[in-house]
Each structure stands twice: as C-alpha cells, then as structure tokens.
Amino acid sequence: MKIFLYGIREDEKGYLTEWTDVHPEVKIAYTDQFLNTETAELAKGYDGVVTLQMQAYSREALQQLHDFGISKISVRNVGLDGFDFQDLRDLGFSLTNVPVYSPNAIAEHTTSLMLRLLRRVPEFDKKFNNADYSWFPTIGEEINGKTVGIVGTGHIGSVVARIMHAMGAKVVAYDIKPNPYLENLGIYVDSLDEVLQQADILTLHTPLAKSDIHMIDANAIAKMKDGVVIINAARGGLIDTEALIAGLDSGKIGGAGLDVLEGENAVFQKKFKSLDNVKDPQFKNLISRDNVIITPHTAFYTTTAVHNMVFDSLTDNLAMLEGKEPKYPVDISED
C-alpha cells in the first residue's frame, strides 16, 4: 500500500517515522504543500491520501485524485468545513478525520486564555516592558464565582466544563445533543440565548456547520452581559469579526481570547517582518488591544495531539485501503 500526505510540518516527521516503523509494508511520501489543483499530481500512483484541514478543497483537485484511482481521504484534524460533501459523494470518496486527538490540550489552552484575560496579563506584560512593576490599577478577577457559558459539550467542551466546575465557576451549557457524562453536573439550559444571557465568560466548542456561521453576531452580542469575555478555540467562522470589534469598541465585550479567526489563513503559520506587513485590517485591529489575546491556532498543538493526529489518520487510511472499518469514519451522506 502507498499513502501520500499533504501539508506535513517538521514537527510531524518524527511521528511519520514512528508509524512506518510499525507498518513497514506501507510506503509513504509527503509534501509540505496543501492539496490543490497544482499539487494533486503528487499523489499519482498512490492508493490513499492524508491531508490537513486548513483550506477549502476544490472539486477540481478532488477530481484529479479520483482520476488517479484514489478514493480514500483521511484528515489529520477534526475540521471538515473545507470539503463539499456533495463533491465527495459524486466522486465516490470515503473520508475519515481525527475528532479526538487531545481534548485536554484545547481545554487547557481555553482555560489559559480565560486566566490570562481575567488576570490582565497583556497589560502587565506591557507595564513590565516599560519597567513599570506596580500593581495598581491593573487588578484582576477570578474564575471562581463567575458564570461560564459553554456552547458545545462534546469531547473538548465537556473537559472545559469539568475544569470550570472544579475551579468554582457556575457552568451553564447548551448543546443540541447534551453529553450524558455531564448530566450529573446539572449545567444544561434549553437554548443558546439562555447561555448568552447568563455568561460572564462565553467559550465556544462547536464545529462550523453552515447553520452556525456567525453564530456570534451583533444580535447575539446584544443579548450578552456587559463586559462579557468571549473565548473561541473552535472555528473562526463562528464569530462575526466586525461584530466582535464593534462590541469591543463599545465595551459590551470586556475581552476576547481567540485561537481561531475568520481570515486566519492569511496570517497564521506565516512569518512577517513586522506587523506593518500584515494586510488583514481586522487582525491588526484585534492584536493591538490590551484586552484581546490571539494565539495562532495552537490550542491543539502539543506532542500528544500531534502524535495522535499522525497515527490515527494514517491508521484509518490504511484500514480503508484494506477494506476494514476505520476508527473515525465520517458520514458524508448528508451536507
């Protein structure tokens, strides 16, 4: 069997070697480029493809893979919003992802964003850079006693719920499919609006379904408490960035911790000479604020998570090629 991988980073290469040591019968090759119409040719002669969800995948690129006889695609992360499932169905593809590479990694990062905002770490950093080591007026707040609203209580949101509960927060949560493992906490409310209205801190942990694009827009923000802190370590498209900026300008939003952004692909994973060279005005607006923390989609980025992403995606791709049931099949029968 032969598997071709797209978008391979330096930190993944060691795990590729570990996987092939366990599966010497499988030949793999890879590129650091993403799958598109120009790079699809690299997979010619291979049986399966493993890629990374970072962009939209055009029908033309998928058609090229199909024409090469490839019908098995595995994604190394959880996101699937770059695929048009109709294209996958039309071209006869089977798809897997890695939905559970490390819920703890993202939950811990979410918690760190909350703590850094509440304890006003960016402001203290700025003071230290100016040799100002005074306390006042940069007084912080505690999670204990706050109401933390969680939207989405799957693998990641459920870990966040337990962390927040252990830290003394009141947790309220909404999910169209409540997690039975959290029922004993009594945290669920009946609607998203109830979470928006009650939360001092709102954190998002839901996929980007088409119906959820701009879930947090101007209307949603208007329902929130004054000074609410918003955390997004899920998908950038869940938040209307212009509405977020307007909320920060007005003071309705007291702070934001963002590991994902709507236009992140134009900035994240790139190195610029200076901020002046960044062309995205929304990013520049947000990054300039003391009450906004941005991390470059690194909530997942731990050794445990990267190992699992590589191993699980390759193992599932091999399983499909061998006619076996993969661990994480994706149902593409509906959009």
C-alpha positions in Angstrom: 0.0 0.0 0.0 1.1 3.6 -0.7 -0.2 6.7 1.1 0.6 10.3 0.2 0.4 13.0 2.8 -0.1 16.8 2.3 0.8 19.7 4.5 3.4 17.9 6.6 5.2 20.1 9.1 8.6 19.5 10.6 7.1 18.5 13.9 5.2 15.7 12.3 8.1 14.0 10.5 9.3 12.1 13.6 5.9 10.6 14.1 5.7 9.6 10.5 8.9 7.6 11.0 7.5 6.0 14.1 4.3 5.0 12.3 6.2 3.5 9.3 8.4 1.5 11.7 5.2 -0.1 12.9 3.9 -0.5 9.3 7.0 -1.3 7.2 4.7 -2.8 4.5 3.3 0.7 3.7 5.2 3.2 1.6 4.5 6.8 2.4 5.6 10.1 0.8 4.7 13.6 1.6 4.9 17.3 0.8 4.7 20.4 3.0 2.2 21.9 0.5 -1.5 21.6 0.8 -3.8 19.7 -1.6 -4.9 21.8 -4.6 -5.1 21.5 -8.3 -1.4 22.2 -8.6 -0.3 19.6 -6.0 -2.8 16.9 -6.7 -0.4 15.4 -9.3 2.0 14.5 -6.4 -0.4 11.7 -5.3 -0.5 10.0 -8.6 0.5 6.3 -8.2 -0.6 6.3 -4.5 -3.6 4.4 -3.0 -4.7 6.9 -0.3 -4.3 10.5 0.7 -3.9 12.0 4.2 -4.3 15.8 4.4 -4.8 18.6 6.9 -8.0 20.7 7.1 -6.6 24.2 6.5 -8.5 25.4 3.4 -11.3 24.7 1.0 -10.7 21.7 -1.3 -11.9 22.3 -4.8 -13.9 19.8 -6.8 -11.2 20.1 -9.5 -8.5 18.9 -7.1 -10.7 16.0 -5.8 -11.5 15.1 -9.4 -7.8 14.7 -10.1 -7.4 12.4 -7.2 -10.4 10.4 -8.4 -8.9 10.1 -11.9 -5.7 8.7 -10.3 -7.8 6.0 -8.7 -7.7 7.4 -5.2 -11.0 7.1 -3.2 -9.8 7.2 0.4 -9.0 10.5 2.2 -8.1 11.0 5.8 -7.9 14.3 7.5 -5.4 14.7 10.4 -7.5 17.1 12.4 -11.2 17.4 13.2 -12.4 20.1 10.8 -14.3 19.1 7.7 -15.7 22.5 6.6 -13.2 22.6 3.7 -15.0 19.8 2.0 -18.2 19.9 -0.1 -19.7 16.6 0.8 -21.7 16.6 -2.4 -18.3 16.5 -4.3 -17.1 13.6 -2.1 -20.3 11.7 -2.8 -20.3 12.4 -6.5 -16.7 11.2 -6.8 -17.0 8.2 -4.6 -14.7 9.2 -1.8 -14.6 7.7 1.7 -13.5 10.1 4.4 -12.1 9.9 8.0 -10.9 12.6 10.4 -9.4 12.6 13.9 -12.0 14.1 16.2 -10.3 13.2 19.5 -6.6 13.9 19.1 -6.4 15.6 22.5 -9.4 17.3 24.1 -7.3 18.2 27.1 -4.9 20.2 25.0 -7.6 22.5 23.7 -9.5 22.6 27.0 -6.3 23.6 28.9 -5.5 26.3 26.3 -9.0 27.6 26.6 -8.6 27.9 30.4 -5.3 29.6 29.9 -6.9 32.3 27.7 -9.5 32.9 30.3 -7.0 33.2 33.1 -4.7 35.5 31.1 -7.5 37.8 30.3 -9.0 37.9 33.8 -5.6 38.5 35.4 -4.8 41.1 32.7 -1.6 39.5 31.7 -1.2 41.5 28.4 -1.4 44.7 30.4 1.2 43.6 32.9 3.5 42.5 30.1 3.2 46.0 28.6 4.0 47.5 32.0 7.0 45.3 32.5 8.3 46.2 29.1 8.2 49.8 30.3 9.9 49.0 33.7 6.7 49.5 35.5 6.3 46.9 38.2 3.5 48.5 40.1 0.2 46.7 40.9 -2.5 49.4 40.6 -4.7 49.9 38.7 -4.2 46.5 36.9 -6.3 44.5 39.3 -7.6 41.1 38.1 -10.6 38.9 38.6 -11.1 35.2 39.5 -12.9 32.4 37.7 -14.3 31.3 41.0 -17.9 32.6 41.2 -18.1 33.6 37.6 -20.7 32.1 35.3 -19.0 30.3 32.4 -21.2 29.6 29.4 -20.2 26.7 27.2 -21.5 26.2 23.7 -20.9 22.7 22.6 -20.1 19.9 25.1 -18.5 17.2 23.0 -15.0 15.9 23.7 -13.5 19.4 24.3 -16.4 21.3 25.8 -17.0 18.5 28.3 -13.4 18.8 29.6 -13.7 22.6 29.8 -17.0 22.1 31.8 -15.3 19.9 34.4 -12.3 22.2 34.7 -14.5 25.2 35.2 -16.6 23.3 37.7 -13.5 22.3 39.7 -12.4 25.9 39.7 -15.6 27.1 41.4 -17.4 28.6 38.4 -21.1 28.2 37.8 -21.3 26.4 34.4 -24.2 26.8 32.0 -24.1 24.9 28.7 -26.0 24.4 25.5 -25.7 21.6 23.0 -28.3 20.2 20.6 -27.1 16.8 21.8 -26.4 17.0 25.6 -23.5 14.9 26.8 -24.8 12.2 29.2 -21.5 12.2 31.1 -22.2 15.8 32.2 -25.8 15.3 33.3 -24.8 14.9 36.9 -23.4 18.5 36.9 -26.9 20.0 36.1 -25.4 22.5 33.7 -27.7 22.4 30.7 -30.1 25.1 29.7 -32.7 24.8 26.9 -31.4 27.4 24.4 -28.4 29.2 23.2 -30.0 32.5 24.2 -30.0 31.4 27.9 -26.3 30.8 27.8 -25.7 34.2 26.1 -27.7 36.0 28.7 -26.2 34.3 31.7 -22.5 34.0 30.9 -19.7 36.2 32.3 -17.4 34.2 30.2 -18.5 32.6 26.9 -16.5 29.8 25.3 -17.2 28.1 22.0 -16.6 24.4 21.3 -18.7 23.5 18.3 -17.9 22.6 14.7 -18.6 25.1 11.9 -21.8 23.8 10.4 -23.2 26.0 7.7 -26.1 27.0 10.1 -23.5 28.0 12.7 -21.6 30.6 10.6 -21.6 33.8 12.6 -23.4 32.2 15.5 -22.0 35.1 17.5 -23.1 38.1 15.6 -24.3 41.6 16.6 -27.7 40.2 17.7 -26.1 37.5 19.8 -23.7 40.0 21.4 -26.6 42.4 22.2 -28.1 39.6 24.4 -24.9 39.1 26.5 -23.9 40.7 29.8 -22.0 43.9 29.7 -18.3 43.2 29.9 -18.6 39.6 28.8 -15.4 37.7 28.0 -15.5 35.6 24.8 -13.2 32.7 24.1 -13.0 30.9 20.7 -10.7 27.9 20.3 -13.1 26.2 17.9 -13.6 27.7 14.4 -13.1 31.4 13.4 -16.3 31.5 11.4 -18.4 31.1 14.5 -17.8 34.7 15.2 -18.7 37.7 13.0 -15.4 39.6 13.4 -16.8 43.0 12.6 -19.5 42.5 15.3 -16.8 41.4 17.7 -14.7 44.5 17.0 -17.8 46.7 17.5 -18.6 45.0 20.8 -15.0 45.6 22.0 -15.2 49.3 20.9 -18.4 49.8 22.8 -17.3 48.0 25.9 -20.1 45.5 25.6 -17.3 42.8 25.3 -14.8 43.1 28.0 -12.2 40.9 26.4 -11.6 38.1 23.8 -9.3 35.2 23.7 -9.0 33.9 20.1 -7.1 30.9 18.9 -9.0 31.0 15.6 -10.1 33.8 13.3 -12.2 34.1 10.2 -9.3 35.1 7.9 -6.6 33.2 9.8 -5.1 31.5 6.7 -3.8 34.9 5.5 -1.8 35.3 8.8 -1.3 32.2 10.8 1.6 29.9 10.0 3.4 32.8 8.3 6.3 34.9 9.5 6.2 38.7 8.7 9.0 41.2 9.0 6.7 43.4 11.2 3.0 43.9 11.9 3.0 46.6 9.2 3.4 43.8 6.6 0.2 42.1 7.7 -2.5 43.1 5.3 -5.5 41.9 7.3 -7.1 45.0 8.9 -9.3 43.0 11.3 -6.3 41.1 12.7 -4.3 44.3 13.1 -7.2 45.9 14.9 -7.6 43.0 17.3 -3.9 42.3 18.0 -3.4 46.0 19.1 -5.8 45.7 22.0 -4.8 45.1 25.6 -8.0 43.1 26.2 -7.6 40.7 23.3 -5.3 37.7 23.2 -4.7 35.9 19.9 -2.8 32.6 19.5 -2.2 31.2 16.0 -4.5 28.2 16.1 -2.2 26.4 18.6 -4.7 25.3 21.2 -4.3 21.7 19.9 -0.5 22.0 19.5 1.0 19.5 22.0 3.2 16.5 21.4 0.4 14.2 22.5 -2.0 15.8 20.0 0.4 15.8 17.0 1.3 12.1 17.6 -2.4 11.1 17.7 -3.2 13.1 14.6 -0.5 11.5 12.6 -1.0 7.9 13.9 -4.8 7.9 13.8 -5.1 9.4 10.3 -2.6 7.1 8.8 -4.0 4.0 10.6 -7.6 4.9 9.4 -6.4 5.5 5.9 -4.7 2.1 5.8 -7.8 0.4 7.3 -9.9 1.8 4.5 -7.4 0.7 1.9 -7.5 -2.8 3.4 -11.3 -2.9 3.3 -11.6 -2.6 7.1 -13.7 -0.3 9.2 -11.8 2.8 10.2 -11.8 4.1 13.8 -13.2 7.5 12.8 -15.3 7.3 9.7 -17.1 10.4 8.6 -20.7 10.2 7.4 -20.8 12.2 4.2 -24.3 11.1 3.2 -25.7 14.5 4.2 -24.3 18.0 3.9 
